[in-house]
């Protein structure tokens, strides 16, 4: 009797696929599209135009967010779309107050530089979105949240990043405004007690996406070399085998390509 | 005197770009590649093969993670690559203990179902990666972290999601293991006190990517309709204008396409 336990028949093409060698990777052009999206994504604060985001584009962006991974499949997020000038103005007032408080936390030259930075586009962007996390969405016990209570918040952040990437591919800029008093934001958007506002985002088409992050261009902080953040087996530990050597060479090359503008759009 | 404040001269092509109408969106094939990645990404637990991940593939995956957004450009993450059987075995022991504790938290039928679920692939996957967050990386005061202390953790989760998507496009499966005692994991991987282990991931090529999340297929929880999680101006508030109506129709269509397998790979 013939056995076929290592093969799968592809009904559409009548070809036999060996799962141990079959390749689920995307082709080079597809992978390049993803990497272009990831490497040209920016935190946008000052380049918003007033052009509205069409419904079908916004639907794709929100759907990408909703299909993020979530702990125990709880999908704890809500997406509050804020279009009204009055709501935006109230949030902008919260920003202004928090921003003044924040400036006082920096010292000397850093404080002067901080004050010159544009850190939000709440009023200029045609759409704001608050992404929230409902910790009680599927009851008190959640698969995978039993030992790390923040897993539902982390899931919500995965949705933020999906949204951010989908928006970039659609030509829509996104800025994350985190200089806000969370309690007052909860009151403003009428969140129930159990719901946490995870991200307050400004969305809109933009006049340009900058080549590099603004804080990098402004000399606030440098981009870290990959070699500084990749370790082996333990925190901050190196390795000297051929795999590690080859990996570090590849990372150096990949990072140089990005910084040289290989993924500029 | 002629002014040119609304135009930019593209030096490479000598064409004049009007920023108010120029389109920074990707073309349809490129956008589709991103959406294919997002919608076919899975939390992989049981389909890992032993095929090693080549250095150049792993480099691209880690570089995608490193180019995530981070609050105040602090890049608080480290990526600890775990290849050794001994380290993996110690982490797997932590999982087993936590998993037993977790099972006791569910009641009745849910507990029985919980015990049948495969929730990690620590030993079977050729590579584990712990992604950590160093809260002190760039000093005590960080732009954008002044009012939300968790922003550095959130940045680290953005890196996790970038890694997850890059891996999917490379044909590499990723599973996030969160059923672990964090304190003991910190000891095992020798993390300094200031460093938080955010995500413990299992990576490897896979025999297949499932069509849908396992907890959805198992009937543990349903995928929520988009209409349940999109609100206007305030939490849980609807809107009745044409934009809202068109958006909800578009979301319904987009979600049906996904559930019908439009993005199956």
Interface residues (C-beta under 8 A of the other chain):
Chain A: X19 X20 X22 X23 X24 X25 X26 X29 X30 X31 X33 X34 X35 X36 X37 X38 X39 X41 X43 X49 X51 X55 X56 X58 X59 X60 X62 X63 X64 X66 X67 X68 X69 X71 X72 X73 X74 X75 X77 X78 X79 X80 X81 X82 X83 X84 X87 X98 X101 X102 X105 X106 X110 X114 X117 X119 X132 X138 X141 X143 X144 X145 X146 X147 X148 X150 X151 X153 X154 X157 X158 X160 X161 X162 X164 X165 X166 X169 X170 X171 X172 X176 X178 X179 X180 X181 X182 X189 X190 X191 X192 X195 X198 X199 X205 X206 X207 X208 X209 X213 X215 X216 X220 X221 X223 X224 X226 X229 X230 X231 X232 X233 X234 X235 X236 X237 X243 X246 X247 X249 X250 X251 X253 X254 X255 X258 X265
Chain B: X8 X19 X20 X22 X23 X24 X25 X26 X29 X30 X31 X33 X34 X35 X36 X37 X38 X39 X41 X43 X49 X51 X55 X56 X58 X59 X60 X62 X63 X64 X66 X67 X68 X69 X71 X72 X73 X74 X75 X77 X78 X79 X80 X81 X82 X83 X84 X87 X98 X101 X102 X105 X106 X110 X114 X117 X119 X132 X138 X141 X143 X144 X145 X146 X147 X148 X150 X151 X153 X154 X157 X158 X160 X161 X162 X164 X165 X166 X169 X170 X171 X172 X176 X178 X179 X180 X181 X182 X189 X190 X191 X192 X195 X198 X199 X205 X206 X207 X208 X209 X213 X215 X216 X220 X221 X223 X224 X226 X229 X230 X231 X232 X233 X234 X235 X236 X237 X243 X246 X247 X249 X250 X251 X253 X254 X255 X258 X265
